[in-house]
Structure formats: C-alpha cells, structure tokens
Amino acid sequence: MNLDQASEENLKFILEELTKKLNVVNQRIMEPDEYDIDKYNDIKQMYDLIMARGKLSPSETQAFIDELRFVRKDT
C-alpha cells in the first residue's frame, strides 16, 4: 500500500490507524465519509507525525483530535 497516493482506501486506512493510536472513543468522528479527499495530504502529514512519535500525552492527543476537525467536511 502506497500511502503517498490519495485514495479512499488509503484515507480509510489512515483514519483507522489514527483512531487506534489516538484512542478515539467516539469513532464516528473518524468516519472516512466525514473527510474530504482533497484534504488527504493534510491528514497524511498528521498521520506521519503521529506514527513517528512514541507515546502521546493526553494534551497532544487532544490537540491532534482538535486539528482533525479542521480537515473534516463542512456539514
């Protein structure tokens, strides 16, 4: 799998991995349908950063979850 390519499949994979790493309780906020594929590069950058880090502090985790709100589709 080449995550450098923007695709729905890659977006789904990245969001699933972020859900696990960030211990997201409300998994509804991580549904791929809620994210615009045009924002894939932004999401991928966050994914790369989060995966490169070891354990995240609670405040770091919350900051990343808050940041994901900015790349969600406007509803």
FILUMTI-397094 format. One line per 2 residues: number of its first residue (from 1); their letters; for each residue x, y, z of N, C-alpha, C. Coordinates in pm, 1 decimal. Layout:
<sites>
NUM) A) X/Y/Z/X/Y/Z/X/Y/Z | ...
</sites>
This chain:
<sites>
1) MN) 85.0/-117.8/0.0/0.0/0.0/0.0/89.4/123.9/0.0 | 65.5/209.7/-94.7/141.2/334.4/-104.8/55.5/448.1/-50.4
3) LD) 82.9/488.4/71.0/1.5/592.2/134.2/27.6/731.2/77.7 | 125.5/743.8/-10.6/150.3/873.8/-72.2/46.1/906.7/-178.3
5) QA) -28.8/806.1/-220.7/-133.7/825.8/-320.4/-266.5/852.2/-250.3 | -329.4/961.7/-283.4/-460.0/993.8/-225.1/-566.5/902.7/-285.0
7) SE) -628.3/823.1/-199.7/-738.7/737.9/-243.2/-830.9/716.7/-124.0 | -951.4/676.9/-153.0/-1048.3/649.6/-46.9/-999.0/534.9/42.0
9) EN) -939.3/433.9/-19.1/-887.4/319.6/56.4/-776.5/363.2/152.3 | -684.9/446.1/103.6/-575.7/494.7/188.6/-627.1/585.4/299.1
11) LK) -724.4/668.7/266.5/-783.4/756.6/367.4/-847.3/673.2/478.1 | -920.1/570.5/440.0/-983.5/482.8/538.4/-877.2/417.6/626.8
13) FI) -770.2/366.6/567.4/-663.4/302.8/643.1/-601.3/400.7/742.8 | -568.5/520.4/695.0/-505.7/620.7/781.1/-596.8/656.4/898.5
15) LE) -724.1/677.6/871.4/-816.7/713.6/978.5/-834.5/600.3/1078.8 | -834.0/476.6/1031.5/-842.9/362.6/1123.6/-720.2/357.0/1214.0
17) EL) -602.9/378.6/1157.2/-479.9/376.0/1235.8/-474.8/492.4/1335.3 | -520.6/609.5/1292.0/-524.8/724.6/1382.8/-622.7/699.5/1496.9
19) TK) -733.7/635.7/1466.8/-832.2/603.7/1569.8/-769.2/517.6/1678.5 | -691.1/418.5/1637.1/-623.0/330.6/1733.2/-516.8/407.0/1811.8
21) KL) -432.2/479.1/1740.4/-319.2/547.0/1805.0/-366.3/655.4/1901.5 | -472.6/726.5/1864.6/-522.1/835.5/1947.2/-625.4/788.3/2050.3
23) NV) -656.1/659.9/2047.7/-756.1/603.6/2139.8/-887.0/681.5/2135.3 | -935.0/705.3/2015.3/-1058.4/781.7/1996.5/-1176.8/699.0/2045.6
25) VN) -1251.9/754.5/2137.9/-1367.7/685.9/2194.3/-1486.6/697.1/2099.1 | -1514.7/817.7/2053.1/-1625.1/841.5/1960.0/-1573.5/819.6/1818.3
27) QR) -1579.5/696.5/1773.0/-1523.0/662.0/1643.1/-1600.1/721.5/1526.3 | -1717.0/772.7/1553.5/-1795.4/837.4/1447.7/-1723.2/958.0/1389.1
29) IM) -1643.7/1025.6/1470.3/-1573.0/1143.1/1420.1/-1458.7/1105.3/1326.5 | -1429.4/975.6/1316.9/-1320.7/929.2/1232.6/-1370.7/855.0/1108.4
31) EP) -1498.2/867.6/1078.0/-1554.7/802.5/960.6/-1497.6/865.9/833.4 | -1447.7/784.3/739.7/-1388.7/838.5/616.7/-1483.3/928.4/536.9
33) DE) -1613.5/901.4/545.0/-1711.7/983.5/472.4/-1714.6/1127.7/521.6 | -1664.3/1150.1/642.1/-1664.4/1283.4/701.3/-1544.3/1368.3/658.2
35) YD) -1455.2/1307.8/578.9/-1333.5/1377.3/538.4/-1327.5/1390.6/387.8 | -1280.7/1505.0/343.6/-1269.5/1534.7/201.5/-1136.3/1482.7/150.1
37) ID) -1140.9/1407.5/41.6/-1018.8/1351.7/-15.8/-922.4/1463.4/-58.1 | -975.2/1582.3/-82.6/-888.9/1696.6/-117.5/-797.8/1735.5/-1.4
39) KY) -833.4/1695.8/119.6/-752.3/1724.8/238.3/-660.8/1607.7/273.9 | -647.5/1512.4/183.2/-570.2/1391.4/210.3/-427.3/1422.7/255.3
41) ND) -361.8/1513.8/187.4/-222.2/1544.2/222.6/-210.0/1598.8/364.9 | -305.0/1679.7/406.9/-304.0/1731.1/544.6/-320.9/1616.8/644.9
43) IK) -412.8/1526.4/615.4/-436.9/1412.7/703.8/-315.1/1321.2/705.4 | -256.7/1300.3/589.5/-137.6/1214.0/579.7/-20.4/1273.6/658.3
45) QM) -4.3/1404.1/655.1/102.8/1468.3/732.1/82.2/1446.2/882.2 | -41.7/1459.9/927.1/-71.2/1434.2/1068.7/-43.5/1287.9/1102.7
47) YD) -85.8/1198.9/1014.7/-62.5/1056.2/1034.3/87.3/1027.9/1047.9 | 167.1/1080.6/956.4/312.3/1058.0/960.1/372.1/1108.0/1091.2
49) LI) 330.4/1225.0/1133.4/381.4/1283.2/1256.8/341.8/1199.9/1378.5 | 216.7/1161.3/1385.1/167.0/1083.0/1498.4/233.8/946.0/1503.1
51) MA) 247.9/881.3/1389.1/307.5/748.3/1386.1/457.9/752.2/1417.5 | 522.5/862.8/1386.5/665.8/875.1/1413.6/693.8/896.0/1562.4
53) RG) 596.4/949.0/1632.2/612.6/975.7/1775.3/587.6/847.6/1853.8 | 642.7/842.3/1967.8/615.1/729.7/2057.1/480.2/750.3/2122.9
55) KL) 478.9/740.7/2249.8/355.9/761.4/2326.1/319.7/909.6/2326.6 | 192.1/936.6/2308.3/143.6/1074.8/2309.1/87.1/1108.2/2446.6
57) SP) 110.0/1230.0/2489.2/49.8/1275.8/2614.4/-99.1/1302.6/2589.4 | -178.4/1308.5/2694.3/-320.6/1340.0/2675.6/-342.7/1473.6/2605.1
59) SE) -261.6/1573.3/2635.9/-279.6/1704.0/2570.8/-239.5/1697.9/2423.2 | -138.2/1619.6/2389.8/-100.3/1603.0/2249.2/-209.7/1530.0/2172.6
61) TQ) -264.5/1426.8/2235.6/-372.9/1351.8/2173.3/-491.6/1442.7/2144.9 | -529.2/1522.6/2241.7/-641.4/1614.1/2223.5/-611.5/1717.2/2115.8
63) AF) -489.2/1764.2/2109.5/-450.3/1862.5/2007.5/-463.8/1803.1/1867.3 | -422.9/1678.7/1850.2/-436.0/1615.7/1719.0/-581.6/1593.0/1682.6
65) ID) -662.0/1551.3/1779.5/-805.2/1532.4/1752.5/-869.8/1665.6/1715.1 | -832.3/1771.6/1784.6/-884.0/1904.8/1751.2/-841.0/1945.3/1610.7
67) EL) -718.3/1915.1/1575.2/-667.1/1950.4/1442.8/-742.0/1876.9/1331.8 | -783.1/1754.7/1359.7/-859.2/1679.3/1260.4/-992.2/1746.4/1228.1
69) RF) -1045.2/1823.8/1321.0/-1171.6/1895.6/1295.0/-1157.8/1992.8/1178.6 | -1038.5/2046.9/1160.9/-1017.8/2144.8/1054.4/-1014.5/2083.3/915.3
71) VR) -994.7/1953.1/908.1/-988.8/1888.6/776.1/-1114.1/1806.0/746.5 | -1210.7/1810.5/837.5/-1337.2/1742.1/812.4/-1418.6/1822.7/713.4
73) KD) -1509.6/1753.5/648.5/-1600.6/1820.0/555.2/-1689.2/1916.0/633.3 | -1724.1/2024.9/569.2/-1820.3/2117.3/629.3/-1958.7/2056.2/617.4
75) T) -2023.7/2045.9/730.4/-2159.5/1987.2/726.5/-2260.3/2086.9/776.7
</sites>
